[in-house]
Amino acid sequence: MSTRSVRDAAVATHLRRTTTLDVPEEFETWSIANLADWLHDTEDDPQVSDEDFYQARKAVQLLGVEDV
């Protein structure tokens, strides 16, 4: 297992534990486009708090999506 995959798994685990978001299994292995789509859907969800969205955006950036 590479260092990146360990770090990415830790990012996803942290997001699952610290938010009320539904973070899918293998989230950390998704493509950049899928991560960006998930983040946009999360942003549009009226039930997602500002803090949870902030945490989601931070996680997606750590996973490689730069323009969010």
C-alpha positions in Angstrom: 0.0 0.0 0.0 1.4 3.4 -0.9 1.8 6.3 1.4 -0.8 8.2 -0.7 -3.4 5.5 -0.4 -2.9 5.4 3.4 -3.2 9.2 3.6 -6.3 9.2 1.3 -8.0 6.5 3.4 -7.3 8.6 6.5 -8.9 11.6 4.9 -12.0 9.7 4.1 -12.2 8.1 7.6 -11.8 11.5 9.2 -14.6 12.9 7.0 -16.9 10.0 8.0 -16.2 10.4 11.7 -16.4 14.2 12.0 -19.5 15.0 9.8 -23.0 13.7 9.3 -22.3 13.3 5.6 -23.0 10.1 3.7 -19.4 9.3 2.6 -19.5 6.3 0.2 -17.2 3.3 0.6 -14.0 3.7 -1.4 -14.7 7.4 -1.7 -10.9 8.0 -1.5 -10.4 6.0 -4.7 -12.8 8.0 -6.8 -11.7 10.0 -9.8 -11.2 13.7 -9.6 -14.3 14.3 -11.6 -16.4 12.0 -9.4 -15.1 13.7 -6.2 -16.0 17.1 -7.7 -19.5 16.0 -8.6 -20.0 14.6 -5.1 -18.9 17.9 -3.6 -21.2 19.9 -5.8 -24.1 17.6 -4.9 -23.2 18.0 -1.2 -23.1 21.8 -1.6 -26.6 21.8 -3.2 -28.1 19.7 -0.4 -30.1 22.0 1.9 -29.6 19.5 4.8 -25.8 19.8 4.8 -24.5 22.2 7.4 -21.9 24.9 6.4 -19.4 23.1 8.7 -20.0 19.7 7.1 -19.6 21.3 3.6 -16.4 23.0 4.7 -15.0 19.7 5.9 -16.1 18.0 2.7 -14.4 20.6 0.6 -11.2 20.3 2.6 -11.2 16.5 2.2 -11.8 16.7 -1.5 -9.0 19.2 -1.9 -6.7 16.8 0.0 -7.7 14.0 -2.4 -6.5 16.1 -5.3 -9.4 18.3 -6.5 -7.9 21.8 -6.8 -10.6 24.0 -8.2 -13.4 23.8 -5.6 
